């Protein structure tokens, strides 16, 4: 079995490696990597067959929710399902425009649509897809989510956010979970992650594999520069890929309860699973990486 941890005060025992379904978004959305129905079905079953029990999605992700419902609804008892709200995506002929709207009507419509698409009677974790605390409260969106929770359609309420807005969302009286970006190549949310966990919030990390790092199919030069400046190849064991090294560093952070890693490549999924099974990096290696980050920041 993959290592598990408790998702904060929710009590859910989630695998530390989760699955992000953005790659299942389908055609006429964005990006260059699109998978067909056969591959999407194979991918989703491979995720559950590997033992992963936490899937993150959103109405913004094209047909991802529909595919989860189409191929996994008969296996619903095997995984926890997290989706998002505040989403009013606009489908154009050649792309999907992402628009976020805060109102009780949108929140209710998102949940109704997600339940129908994913062929389920409840959502384990409903997350606001961004928004400031003031927007969510003044618009009535937060109270709308609470009403859905009272009806049993939603089990737990969370927020997916980033700096600086995320600092206002460190409210365990309002949220059960907190989703934020974090990796060895961009640890800027480390303090918010640790604070949220200390407050009893379940911490969901996105970007925990840094898009694959220097070996990624789509290169991101700003992340490659960080890798080089930290000289991480000096520290990486020769039998570990760069992506596995990055993921295991993320899983070395005790405040990370689950890291949702999205891929539609079966080989990459297997490599991610092996990294999660191997567990955190040795503490002395984590300490050295953090020392290098401190030196890099001081130099700037």
Residue, then its C-alpha position, 0 to 999 in steps of 0.5 A: x500500500x502507498x503511504x497514507x496520512x490523515x487529511x487534517x481534521x477531516x479524518x480522511x486517510x489519504x494516500x500521500x500521492x494523489x492524482x490531479x486530473x487536469x490532463x484529462x480535460x480533453x480537446x478545445x481547452x488549452x495546451x498540446x497534450x490531449x488524450x482520447x477516451x480509451x487512454x483516459x479510461x486506462x489512465x484512471x483505472x491505473x491510478x486506482x489500481x496503483x493504490x492512489x485514493x485521492x483524486x482532485x478535479x474541477x469544473x474548469x478542467x474541460x471534460x475531466x469530471x465527466x471522464x471520472x464519472x464515466x469510468x470510475x463511478x462503479x469504483x467510487x468506494x475506492x477513492x476520495x473525490x475533491x472538486x472545486x466551485x466558483x467556476x463558470x468556464x466559457x467554451x470557445x471554438x478552439x479553447x476553454x476560457x476560465x472564469x471564476x464567479x462568486x455567488x450562491x447560485x454559481x456554487x450550487x450550480x457547480x455542485x449539482x453539475x459535478x455530482x451529475x457529471x461524476x455520477x456520485x451522490x456526494x463530494x468529499x472535499x469541495x474547494x473554492x477555486x481561488x477568491x479572496x476571503x472577503x469575496x467569498x463571505x460578502x457574496x454569500x458563496x461561503x454560506x452556500x457551500x455550508x448549506x450544501x454541506x448540511x444537505x450531505x452533498x458535500x462532506x468537507x469544505x476547502x480552499x485552493x489558493x496562493x500567496x498573498x490571498x492564502x494568508x487570509x484563508x488560514x482559518x480552520x473555523x471556516x475551512x477543513x482543507x487548504x490547497x497550495x503550490x509547493x516544490x523544492x524549486x518553489x518553496x515560497x508557500x512553505x510557511x503557509x503550508x506549515x501554519x495550515x497543518x499546525x491549525x489542523x487543516x488538511x494540506x493538499x499540495x499541487x505542483x509538488x513535482x514541479x512539472x517534472x523538473x529539468x527532464x519535463x517534456x515541456x521545459x520551464x527555464x525559470x525552474x531549470x535555473x533554480x535547479x542549477x543554482x541549487x546544484x541539485x544534481x550533486x545531491x540526487x542519487x544516480x538511481x533516482x530521476x530528477x522528477x522522483x527527487x523533486x517529488x520525494x522532497x515534497x513528500x519529505x515535508x510533514x505538513x504535506x498530507x497529499x501531493x496531487x500529481x497530474x500525468x497522462x503518461x502511464x510510465x510517469x505514473x509508475x515512477x511517481x508511485x515508486x517515489x511515493x513508496x520510497x518515501x521521504x528523502x533522508x533528513x540530512x539530504x533535506x537539511x542540505x537542500x534547505x541550507x542551500x536555499x537559505x544561502x541562495x536567498x541571502x545572496x539575493 
